């Protein structure tokens, strides 16, 4: 299964062109290497809840991506709103992914407990928030990568809600 993936960088400074986005390109590279993902869409947006949610909805509903990985906006700063935007969009949370990332990161830094990252499902698309630093992106994706192919395969196998399937005993 080819994993059609989008990488969304959330950063005011990168969106304004004041700082190069180091995490997004790294995340795209790691998704290709670790998951065999086909990164079909990338974007950089400011820390604006509505803008983040709009892209997440479009990528899940219109572009029908299998996986969206966000980087940035998961901390305690007042403008960090990626988790809220993600919750505005997802239909079901997948808390184990965020819990696993925090648990693994706690072995590296006590600051990991400050992460508010979430993960969840919209339709057949899995959306996962990762931190903004390249080091944390690598550590967190390495933590969840072993489980992602199986989870994504389960999402793709699920019958469409609007289709009627025969029950087979």
Backbone as ProteinMPNN parsed JSONL, in Angstrom:
{"seq_chain_A": "XXXXXXXXXXXXXXXXXXXXXXXXXXXXXXXXXXXXXXXXXXXXXXXXXXXXXXXXXXXXXXXXXXXXXXXXXXXXXXXXXXXXXXXXXXXXXXXXXXXXXXXXXXXXXXXXXXXXXXXXXXXXXXXXXXXXXXXXXXXXXXXXXXXXXXXXXXXXXXXXXXXXXXXXX", "coords_chain_A": {"N_chain_A": [[0.842, -1.183, 0.0], [0.646, 2.128, -0.933], [1.395, 4.958, 0.898], [-0.192, 7.792, 0.889], [0.793, 10.944, 1.646], [0.737, 13.983, 3.549], [2.593, 16.84, 4.557], [2.526, 19.181, 7.003], [3.743, 22.161, 8.033], [3.671, 24.158, 10.855], [4.213, 27.325, 11.626], [4.789, 30.576, 12.539], [7.034, 32.204, 11.902], [8.347, 30.779, 9.824], [6.29, 30.748, 7.947], [6.186, 33.414, 7.296], [8.554, 33.663, 5.996], [10.798, 34.257, 7.433], [12.341, 32.409, 8.698], [13.988, 29.463, 7.815], [12.274, 26.46, 7.037], [13.071, 23.735, 8.718], [12.09, 21.419, 9.847], [9.831, 20.415, 8.413], [10.786, 19.515, 5.75], [12.589, 17.542, 6.702], [10.812, 15.82, 8.012], [9.298, 14.949, 5.828], [11.279, 13.551, 4.414], [11.925, 11.546, 6.308], [9.45, 10.237, 6.515], [9.264, 9.108, 3.992], [11.522, 7.404, 4.055], [11.155, 5.802, 6.431], [8.534, 4.861, 6.254], [7.98, 4.369, 3.646], [6.432, 6.22, 2.431], [4.575, 8.249, 0.149], [5.058, 11.443, -0.335], [2.837, 13.748, -1.076], [1.762, 16.26, -0.738], [2.743, 19.371, 0.64], [2.946, 22.042, 2.987], [3.307, 25.298, 4.461], [2.117, 27.004, 7.182], [0.936, 29.816, 9.151], [0.649, 30.057, 12.77], [-2.306, 29.765, 13.053], [-5.412, 28.904, 13.97], [-7.783, 28.477, 12.34], [-6.732, 28.431, 9.72], [-5.008, 26.227, 9.827], [-6.857, 24.163, 10.37], [-8.449, 24.3, 8.058], [-6.704, 23.434, 6.012], [-6.134, 20.84, 6.94], [-8.688, 19.655, 6.764], [-9.162, 19.86, 3.962], [-7.048, 18.329, 2.896], [-7.667, 15.812, 3.94], [-10.357, 15.338, 3.1], [-10.79, 16.264, 0.372], [-8.358, 15.866, -1.043], [-7.84, 13.357, -0.239], [-5.821, 12.134, 1.376], [-3.853, 9.621, 3.018], [-2.389, 9.942, 5.304], [-1.546, 12.589, 7.427], [1.012, 14.524, 8.593], [1.81, 16.784, 11.016], [3.978, 19.464, 11.971], [5.097, 21.362, 14.606], [3.729, 23.986, 16.74], [2.683, 22.733, 19.04], [3.197, 23.238, 21.669], [3.253, 25.177, 24.746], [3.097, 27.867, 24.277], [1.259, 30.899, 23.735], [0.401, 31.142, 21.028], [0.489, 28.567, 20.066], [-1.476, 26.43, 18.557], [-2.001, 24.115, 17.192], [-2.918, 21.542, 18.206], [-5.578, 22.201, 18.944], [-6.705, 22.979, 16.502], [-6.479, 20.572, 15.165], [-8.161, 18.942, 16.702], [-10.537, 20.217, 16.056], [-11.037, 19.158, 13.613], [-10.754, 16.328, 13.487], [-12.515, 13.181, 13.744], [-12.343, 11.034, 15.422], [-10.214, 10.434, 18.162], [-6.841, 9.206, 18.407], [-5.342, 8.365, 20.865], [-3.18, 6.819, 21.766], [-0.982, 7.13, 20.055], [-0.016, 9.773, 20.499], [0.484, 9.529, 23.218], [2.499, 7.576, 23.225], [4.547, 8.937, 21.885], [5.056, 11.037, 23.701], [5.846, 9.552, 25.969], [8.193, 8.235, 25.051], [9.754, 10.464, 24.461], [10.059, 11.582, 26.976], [12.086, 10.132, 28.061], [14.222, 11.39, 27.043], [14.028, 14.152, 27.51], [12.71, 16.188, 30.155], [10.997, 18.133, 29.301], [9.253, 17.074, 27.5], [6.841, 16.416, 28.634], [5.371, 18.666, 28.395], [4.299, 18.75, 25.917], [1.469, 19.077, 23.853], [0.529, 17.588, 21.816], [-1.707, 15.903, 19.59], [-3.451, 13.131, 18.07], [-5.435, 11.774, 15.475], [-8.363, 10.624, 13.633], [-9.832, 11.403, 10.542], [-12.316, 10.618, 8.497], [-10.802, 8.45, 6.36], [-8.298, 9.202, 6.905], [-5.368, 9.591, 8.768], [-4.269, 11.819, 11.164], [-1.496, 13.293, 12.6], [0.069, 15.068, 15.136], [3.281, 16.429, 15.456], [6.196, 17.55, 17.255], [7.942, 20.757, 16.852], [10.742, 20.939, 16.509], [13.59, 19.786, 14.637], [15.101, 17.649, 15.814], [13.259, 16.571, 17.681], [11.218, 15.868, 15.909], [12.392, 13.753, 14.482], [12.868, 11.879, 16.598], [10.229, 11.451, 17.534], [8.79, 10.544, 15.248], [10.222, 8.216, 14.737], [9.427, 6.767, 16.937], [6.653, 6.222, 16.55], [6.492, 5.159, 13.984], [6.715, 2.265, 13.594], [4.099, 1.346, 14.131], [2.4, 2.661, 12.403], [1.974, 1.724, 9.602], [0.307, -0.57, 9.944], [-1.919, 0.54, 11.314], [-2.804, 2.388, 9.381], [-3.453, 0.643, 7.304], [-5.627, -0.678, 8.443], [-7.449, 1.448, 8.55], [-7.902, 1.839, 5.819], [-9.116, -0.516, 5.112], [-11.562, -0.39, 6.294], [-15.08, -0.448, 5.912], [-16.913, 1.822, 3.844], [-18.944, 4.302, 5.313], [-21.219, 5.046, 3.954], [-21.832, 2.996, 2.287], [-23.456, -0.102, 1.655], [-22.879, -3.226, 2.99], [-22.817, -6.724, 2.549], [-23.477, -8.948, 5.2], [-21.273, -11.331, 6.232], [-21.084, -14.511, 7.509]], "CA_chain_A": [[0.0, 0.0, 0.0], [1.338, 3.409, -0.952], [0.833, 5.863, 1.903], [-0.232, 9.172, 0.384], [1.075, 11.703, 2.86], [0.929, 15.423, 3.537], [3.412, 17.373, 5.65], [2.103, 20.546, 7.294], [4.559, 22.873, 9.011], [2.956, 25.255, 11.497], [5.224, 28.229, 12.172], [4.626, 31.97, 12.117], [8.262, 32.717, 11.283], [8.571, 30.119, 8.533], [5.241, 31.191, 7.024], [6.55, 34.767, 6.851], [9.825, 33.611, 5.299], [11.856, 34.761, 8.309], [13.155, 31.277, 9.141], [13.847, 28.295, 6.946], [11.591, 25.32, 7.635], [13.955, 22.572, 8.775], [11.353, 20.232, 10.301], [8.958, 19.873, 7.364], [11.539, 18.683, 4.811], [13.097, 16.366, 7.404], [9.673, 14.933, 8.233], [8.992, 14.337, 4.531], [12.338, 12.566, 4.139], [11.779, 10.416, 7.23], [8.226, 9.503, 6.151], [9.616, 8.296, 2.825], [12.474, 6.37, 4.458], [10.653, 4.897, 7.473], [7.207, 4.325, 5.948], [7.783, 4.221, 2.204], [5.338, 7.136, 2.114], [4.647, 9.138, -1.0], [4.675, 12.769, 0.147], [2.198, 14.383, -2.229], [1.434, 17.649, -0.433], [3.411, 20.029, 1.758], [2.572, 23.451, 3.137], [3.722, 26.004, 5.677], [1.079, 27.954, 7.578], [1.165, 30.436, 10.458], [-0.075, 29.482, 13.919], [-3.685, 30.262, 12.998], [-6.272, 27.727, 14.11], [-8.673, 28.283, 11.197], [-5.93, 28.059, 8.543], [-4.548, 24.851, 10.036], [-8.02, 23.282, 10.219], [-8.871, 24.301, 6.653], [-5.817, 22.551, 5.245], [-6.337, 19.453, 7.376], [-9.95, 19.186, 6.163], [-8.993, 19.725, 2.511], [-6.167, 17.202, 2.609], [-8.361, 14.563, 4.272], [-11.619, 15.161, 2.374], [-10.699, 16.483, -1.075], [-7.158, 15.233, -1.588], [-7.928, 11.965, 0.214], [-4.547, 11.611, 1.862], [-3.931, 8.565, 4.032], [-1.672, 10.367, 6.503], [-1.061, 13.966, 7.5], [1.909, 14.754, 9.712], [2.057, 18.201, 11.253], [5.125, 19.76, 12.818], [5.028, 22.695, 15.194], [2.503, 24.49, 17.351], [2.122, 21.798, 20.023], [3.675, 23.575, 23.011], [2.438, 25.973, 25.666], [3.059, 29.276, 23.885], [-0.118, 31.323, 23.423], [0.047, 30.94, 19.615], [0.535, 27.145, 19.731], [-2.878, 26.009, 18.458], [-2.146, 22.955, 16.311], [-3.817, 20.519, 18.76], [-6.969, 22.655, 18.894], [-7.132, 22.903, 15.1], [-6.614, 19.153, 14.841], [-9.401, 18.462, 17.339], [-11.669, 20.781, 15.307], [-11.164, 18.441, 12.347], [-10.826, 14.865, 13.594], [-13.761, 12.556, 14.178], [-11.982, 10.132, 16.521], [-8.817, 10.563, 18.574], [-6.011, 8.008, 18.562], [-4.465, 8.876, 21.924], [-1.986, 6.012, 21.975], [0.149, 7.666, 19.297], [0.528, 10.926, 21.233], [1.011, 9.033, 24.493], [3.767, 6.894, 22.954], [5.566, 9.947, 21.583], [5.426, 11.721, 24.946], [6.57, 8.615, 26.837], [9.545, 8.045, 24.525], [10.476, 11.735, 24.575], [10.368, 11.818, 28.383], [13.381, 9.504, 28.342], [15.236, 12.294, 26.501], [13.915, 15.471, 28.15], [11.49, 16.38, 30.948], [10.12, 19.07, 28.601], [8.289, 16.316, 26.697], [5.522, 16.398, 29.278], [4.686, 19.901, 28.028], [3.708, 18.598, 24.588], [0.017, 18.911, 23.807], [0.249, 16.942, 20.537], [-2.799, 14.944, 19.507], [-3.546, 12.374, 16.829], [-6.799, 11.314, 15.285], [-8.825, 10.152, 12.333], [-10.91, 12.07, 9.814], [-12.585, 9.711, 7.383], [-9.778, 7.399, 6.296], [-7.014, 9.899, 7.035], [-4.793, 9.706, 10.102], [-3.58, 13.093, 11.36], [-0.639, 13.186, 13.774], [0.86, 16.264, 15.465], [4.63, 16.228, 15.963], [6.797, 18.811, 17.709], [8.499, 21.614, 15.823], [12.194, 20.887, 16.318], [14.024, 18.622, 13.841], [15.49, 16.542, 16.696], [12.035, 15.969, 18.214], [10.516, 15.248, 14.779], [13.039, 12.454, 14.236], [12.611, 10.985, 17.729], [8.814, 11.107, 17.623], [8.382, 9.699, 14.124], [10.823, 6.899, 14.957], [8.629, 6.077, 17.961], [5.343, 5.742, 16.068], [6.581, 4.562, 12.645], [6.426, 0.834, 13.518], [2.668, 1.064, 14.228], [1.61, 3.392, 11.41], [1.458, 0.958, 8.454], [-0.816, -1.418, 10.346], [-3.068, 1.406, 11.569], [-3.292, 2.935, 8.11], [-4.092, -0.455, 6.576], [-6.946, -0.875, 9.05], [-8.308, 2.546, 8.103], [-8.254, 1.65, 4.41], [-9.979, -1.698, 5.017], [-12.873, -0.109, 6.884], [-16.123, -0.177, 4.909], [-17.436, 3.19, 3.825], [-20.175, 4.457, 6.089], [-22.378, 5.228, 3.087], [-22.031, 1.818, 1.456], [-24.064, -1.232, 2.354], [-22.115, -4.445, 2.754], [-23.465, -7.955, 3.028], [-22.854, -9.541, 6.376], [-20.826, -12.709, 5.953], [-20.825, -15.234, 8.748]], "C_chain_A": [[0.888, 1.248, 0.0], [0.632, 4.346, 0.024], [0.932, 7.287, 1.375], [-0.231, 10.113, 1.578], [1.195, 13.198, 2.589], [1.731, 15.845, 4.749], [3.033, 18.841, 5.829], [2.978, 21.129, 8.397], [3.76, 24.053, 9.531], [3.985, 26.14, 12.198], [4.983, 29.631, 11.637], [5.852, 32.448, 11.346], [8.548, 32.067, 9.931], [7.532, 30.55, 7.507], [5.542, 32.58, 6.483], [7.871, 34.797, 6.089], [10.996, 34.12, 6.123], [12.796, 33.662, 8.784], [12.907, 30.115, 8.194], [13.148, 27.178, 7.709], [12.529, 24.118, 7.583], [13.178, 21.297, 9.093], [10.489, 19.605, 9.217], [9.699, 19.002, 6.361], [12.126, 17.425, 5.462], [11.976, 15.35, 7.61], [9.274, 14.226, 6.936], [10.008, 13.243, 4.2], [12.177, 11.329, 5.017], [10.536, 9.586, 6.908], [8.499, 8.602, 4.945], [10.511, 7.13, 3.232], [11.859, 5.338, 5.398], [9.36, 4.19, 7.077], [7.025, 3.991, 4.473], [6.68, 5.143, 1.711], [5.633, 7.923, 0.847], [4.148, 10.499, -0.513], [4.15, 13.56, -1.048], [1.878, 15.851, -1.999], [2.26, 18.137, 0.747], [2.943, 21.474, 1.801], [3.164, 23.979, 4.437], [2.642, 27.033, 5.967], [1.465, 28.608, 8.904], [0.348, 29.727, 11.535], [-1.463, 30.11, 14.0], [-4.613, 29.06, 12.932], [-7.129, 27.455, 12.876], [-7.899, 27.845, 9.953], [-5.456, 26.618, 8.639], [-5.71, 23.886, 9.777], [-8.475, 23.187, 8.767], [-8.013, 23.36, 5.825], [-6.009, 21.096, 5.647], [-7.615, 18.876, 6.759], [-9.785, 18.915, 4.669], [-8.156, 18.492, 2.182], [-6.848, 15.864, 2.897], [-9.545, 14.314, 3.339], [-11.47, 15.243, 0.859], [-9.508, 15.752, -1.692], [-7.039, 13.769, -1.179], [-6.573, 11.36, 0.59], [-4.804, 10.527, 2.897], [-3.395, 9.049, 5.369], [-1.288, 11.835, 6.372], [-0.226, 14.08, 8.767], [2.11, 16.253, 9.837], [3.308, 18.336, 12.102], [5.005, 21.194, 13.295], [3.684, 23.01, 15.822], [1.892, 23.612, 18.418], [2.501, 22.125, 21.463], [2.706, 24.436, 23.794], [2.347, 27.446, 25.282], [1.639, 29.666, 23.482], [-0.53, 31.076, 21.969], [0.114, 29.481, 19.177], [-0.881, 26.574, 19.747], [-3.077, 24.791, 17.553], [-3.044, 21.874, 16.921], [-5.29, 20.925, 18.696], [-7.511, 22.569, 17.469], [-7.344, 21.449, 14.692], [-7.89, 18.592, 15.453], [-10.647, 19.018, 16.65], [-12.013, 19.911, 14.095], [-11.41, 16.943, 12.518], [-12.191, 14.406, 14.107], [-13.542, 11.627, 15.372], [-10.52, 10.355, 16.864], [-8.151, 9.196, 18.593], [-4.951, 8.356, 19.606], [-3.191, 8.084, 22.123], [-0.768, 6.537, 21.236], [0.794, 8.83, 20.043], [1.129, 10.484, 22.566], [2.374, 8.363, 24.291], [4.882, 7.894, 22.66], [6.013, 10.661, 22.847], [6.25, 10.809, 25.845], [8.004, 8.422, 26.35], [10.371, 9.318, 24.695], [10.844, 12.059, 26.017], [11.695, 11.181, 28.784], [14.533, 10.407, 27.908], [15.229, 13.643, 27.223], [12.637, 15.568, 28.974], [10.518, 17.347, 30.267], [9.065, 18.358, 27.767], [6.899, 16.318, 27.324], [4.731, 17.671, 28.988], [4.04, 19.817, 26.653], [2.208, 18.37, 24.687], [-0.416, 18.226, 22.514], [-0.907, 15.957, 20.652], [-2.696, 14.2, 18.171], [-4.982, 11.892, 16.705], [-7.125, 11.034, 13.834], [-9.926, 11.068, 11.813], [-11.15, 11.229, 8.567], [-11.604, 8.56, 7.421], [-8.384, 7.98, 6.421], [-6.605, 9.971, 8.499], [-3.995, 10.997, 10.163], [-2.803, 12.998, 12.664], [0.148, 14.48, 13.941], [2.216, 15.833, 16.006], [5.178, 17.573, 16.41], [7.447, 19.567, 16.554], [9.986, 21.498, 15.582], [12.582, 19.66, 15.491], [14.401, 17.414, 14.702], [14.253, 15.809, 17.221], [11.21, 15.301, 17.112], [11.071, 13.853, 14.532], [12.695, 11.459, 15.347], [11.154, 10.521, 17.762], [8.351, 10.234, 16.465], [8.975, 8.304, 14.274], [10.02, 6.086, 15.974], [7.358, 5.47, 17.378], [5.401, 5.014, 14.735], [6.274, 3.058, 12.613], [4.921, 0.499, 13.526], [1.853, 1.674, 13.083], [1.135, 2.542, 10.228], [0.257, 0.079, 8.805], [-2.074, -0.577, 10.59], [-3.659, 1.969, 10.291], [-3.973, 1.861, 7.275], [-5.484, -0.729, 7.132], [-7.922, 0.217, 8.614], [-8.778, 2.336, 6.667], [-9.182, 0.464, 4.215], [-11.398, -1.407, 5.465], [-13.898, 0.149, 5.789], [-16.573, 1.277, 4.987], [-18.754, 3.238, 4.567], [-21.396, 4.537, 5.184], [-22.597, 4.058, 2.135], [-22.647, 0.713, 2.295], [-23.294, -2.483, 1.976], [-22.921, -5.635, 3.283], [-22.733, -8.436, 4.26], [-22.52, -10.987, 6.038], [-20.472, -13.36, 7.27], [-19.563, -16.038, 8.669]], "O_chain_A": [[1.774, 1.39, 0.843], [-0.588, 4.501, -0.026], [1.995, 7.907, 1.409], [-1.136, 10.084, 2.412], [1.687, 13.62, 1.542], [1.576, 15.287, 5.835], [3.2, 19.646, 4.913], [2.964, 20.664, 9.536], [3.236, 24.852, 8.755], [4.553, 25.763, 13.222], [4.973, 29.849, 10.426], [5.728, 33.026, 10.266], [8.952, 32.753, 8.992], [7.852, 30.703, 6.328], [5.197, 32.894, 5.344], [8.268, 35.849, 5.588], [12.069, 34.388, 5.581], [13.913, 33.94, 9.221], [11.77, 29.823, 7.823], [13.406, 26.976, 8.896], [12.753, 23.55, 6.514], [13.564, 20.212, 8.657], [10.424, 18.38, 9.116], [9.297, 17.861, 6.132], [12.155, 16.363, 4.841], [12.175, 14.153, 7.404], [8.949, 13.039, 6.949], [9.642, 12.151, 3.764], [12.279, 10.201, 4.535], [10.568, 8.36, 7.018], [8.02, 7.469, 4.888], [10.289, 5.997, 2.806], [12.02, 4.135, 5.19], [9.108, 3.063, 7.503], [6.019, 3.392, 4.094], [6.06, 4.874, 0.682], [6.784, 8.217, 0.524], [2.949, 10.683, -0.304], [4.914, 13.985, -1.914], [1.736, 16.61, -2.958], [2.454, 17.416, 1.727], [2.587, 22.054, 0.776], [3.474, 23.232, 5.365], [2.292, 27.837, 5.103], [2.222, 28.036, 9.688], [-0.525, 28.91, 11.242], [-1.752, 30.889, 14.908], [-4.601, 28.298, 11.964], [-7.195, 26.316, 12.412], [-8.362, 26.979, 9.211], [-5.496, 25.875, 7.658], [-5.556, 22.907, 9.047], [-8.845, 22.109, 8.301], [-8.531, 22.579, 5.027], [-6.044, 20.214, 4.789], [-7.62, 17.74, 6.286], [-10.212, 17.874, 4.168], [-8.509, 17.709, 1.301], [-6.627, 14.89, 2.178], [-9.718, 13.202, 2.841], [-11.972, 14.38, 0.14], [-9.635, 15.103, -2.73], [-6.217, 13.033, -1.726], [-6.228, 10.249, 0.187], [-5.839, 10.517, 3.565], [-3.867, 8.638, 6.429], [-0.773, 12.267, 5.341], [-0.69, 13.775, 9.866], [2.527, 16.915, 8.887], [3.656, 17.431, 12.861], [4.833, 22.119, 12.501], [2.659, 22.409, 15.502], [0.696, 23.723, 18.689], [2.164, 21.375, 22.378], [1.501, 24.431, 23.545], [1.594, 28.198, 25.901], [0.9, 28.842, 22.944], [-1.705, 30.822, 21.706], [-0.179, 29.182, 18.019], [-1.425, 26.271, 20.809], [-4.209, 24.473, 17.188], [-3.877, 21.325, 16.2], [-6.153, 20.089, 18.426], [-8.643, 22.136, 17.257], [-8.281, 21.136, 13.958], [-8.621, 17.85, 14.797], [-11.696, 18.375, 16.654], [-13.145, 19.928, 13.613], [-12.192, 16.355, 11.771], [-12.905, 15.135, 14.796], [-14.422, 11.451, 16.215], [-9.677, 10.455, 15.972], [-8.806, 8.168, 18.771], [-3.796, 8.611, 19.263], [-2.203, 8.634, 22.608], [0.356, 6.41, 21.722], [2.015, 8.867, 20.202], [2.161, 11.004, 22.991], [3.291, 8.558, 25.089], [6.013, 7.731, 23.118], [7.209, 10.872, 23.052], [7.246, 11.244, 26.421], [8.935, 8.444, 27.155], [11.553, 9.254, 25.033], [11.84, 12.741, 26.26], [12.349, 11.628, 29.726], [15.672, 10.225, 28.338], [16.285, 14.207, 27.511], [11.589, 15.085, 28.545], [9.338, 17.379, 30.616], [8.079, 18.976, 27.366], [5.896, 16.23, 26.616], [3.543, 17.744, 29.304], [3.305, 20.725, 26.262], [1.738, 17.573, 25.5], [-1.591, 18.274, 22.15], [-1.068, 15.273, 21.662], [-1.952, 14.596, 17.273], [-5.655, 11.636, 17.703], [-6.293, 11.184, 12.939], [-10.831, 11.456, 12.551], [-10.29, 11.14, 7.691], [-11.569, 7.787, 8.379], [-7.399, 7.325, 6.08], [-7.395, 10.362, 9.359], [-3.14, 11.244, 9.312], [-3.366, 12.667, 13.708], [0.813, 14.936, 13.011], [2.301, 14.985, 16.894], [4.682, 18.619, 15.991], [7.494, 19.08, 15.425], [10.461, 21.924, 14.53], [11.965, 18.604, 15.631], [14.061, 16.281, 14.361], [14.201, 14.579, 17.207], [10.571, 14.277, 17.355], [10.318, 12.89, 14.391], [12.28, 10.334, 15.072], [10.877, 9.343, 17.989], [7.598, 9.283, 16.674], [8.308, 7.313, 13.972], [9.946, 4.861, 15.878], [7.023, 4.325, 17.681], [4.452, 4.315, 14.38], [5.62, 2.608, 11.672], [4.52, -0.53, 12.982], [0.73, 1.24, 12.827], [-0.041, 2.635, 9.874], [-0.701, -0.001, 8.036], [-3.16, -0.931, 10.132], [-4.879, 2.02, 10.136], [-4.967, 2.139, 6.605], [-6.418, -0.984, 6.371], [-9.088, -0.063, 8.34], [-9.929, 2.625, 6.34], [-9.955, 0.435, 3.258], [-12.334, -2.099, 5.064], [-13.62, 0.882, 4.839], [-16.605, 1.878, 6.061], [-19.577, 2.328, 4.463], [-22.491, 4.145, 5.587], [-23.465, 4.127, 1.264], [-22.39, 0.608, 3.495], [-23.081, -2.767, 0.797], [-23.6, -5.555, 4.306], [-21.509, -8.339, 4.347], [-23.38, -11.758, 5.612], [-19.67, -12.841, 8.046], [-19.198, -16.71, 9.634]]}, "name": "protein", "num_of_chains": 1, "seq": "XXXXXXXXXXXXXXXXXXXXXXXXXXXXXXXXXXXXXXXXXXXXXXXXXXXXXXXXXXXXXXXXXXXXXXXXXXXXXXXXXXXXXXXXXXXXXXXXXXXXXXXXXXXXXXXXXXXXXXXXXXXXXXXXXXXXXXXXXXXXXXXXXXXXXXXXXXXXXXXXXXXXXXXXX"}
